[in-house]
Amino acid sequence: MVFVYIIVAAILLYYAIKYGIRDGLIDRDANKDKLIYLQKSADLFEEIGNIHRTVGEENKVKAKSIYDESLDVLLSEMEPSEKYNTLVQYKQDIDHINNG
């Protein structure tokens, strides 16, 4: 009788794992665009942080405010594409401060 319980449990575990993985893959494919924009936004935020660290003392306050605003955008509930577009604008602003 124990052997039958083990077989039934193994079959149930197989189907639970099979459909769990399938549903996970479906969710991943459905949110692929969001994930791409979120990754691009994270990379862009990292670039903004790198530029922020290289800015001279005379523009440090402006660069810090842009960095803080970009962090707020990254952590906000905006749509991923809107986040990316806003971060692109902040990167251009901080580049202008760094080079200007």
N, C-alpha and C positions, 0 to 999 in steps of 0.2 A: 504494500500500500504506500509506503514512503517513496518507493521508486516512482510510482505514478504521480505523486505530488511534485517530485523533482522534475519529471518530464513536463508536466503542465506548467510549472513555474518557469522552466527554460523556454518553453514556447511563448508564454506571455511576455517574458523579458525580451525575446527576439523581436516580437512585433512592436513592443513599446519603443525599443531602440530604433527599429527600422522606420517607424512613422515619426518618431521624434527628430531623427536626422533629416528625413524628407521635409518635414515642416520647417525645420531650421534653414534648410537650403532654399526653400520657397520664400521665406521671409527675407533672407539675405539678397536674393535676386530682386525681390520687390522693392527693397530699400537701397539698391545699388547706387542710384544717382545721389541719394542723400549721403551715403557713406563716402562717395568720391568727393563731394563738396566739403564734407567735414574734414577729410584728410587734407585736402588742399588748403582749407582754412587753418588747420593746425600748423601746416608747414609755413604758411604765410605769417602766422603769429610768431613762429620761431624766427623768421627772417626779421620781423619788426623788432623782436627782442635783441637780436644780434646788432642791428643798426643802433638801437637805443643805447647799448653798451659802448658804442664807439663815438657817440656824439660828444662834442667838446663841452666844456663847463658853461660857456655863454648861452647855449641852447638846451641845457639839461632839463630845465623846467618844462619847456614846450614838448620835448621828447618824452618826458615822463608822463605828461598828460595824454599824449597820443597813445603811449604804451598802455596806460590805464584804461583809456576808452576802448582800445582794441581788445583788451582782456574782457571788459564788460560785454562787448559784442560777441566774443567767442563763447562766453558762458550764457548768453541770453537765449531766449526761446524763439528767436527769429528763424525763418526758413534758411536752410543751409546755403542756398544760392545767394540769398540776400546778405547773409553773413560774409560770404566770400567777396561779394562786390564791395561791401563796406570796408573790409580789411584791405582790399586792393587800394582803395582811396586813402586809407590811413598809411599804408606803406609808401604811397607816392608822397604824402605829406611829410612823413619822417625822412624820406630820401631827400626831399627839397630842403629840409632843415639841416640835414647832415652835409649836403653839398653846397648849400647856399651860405 
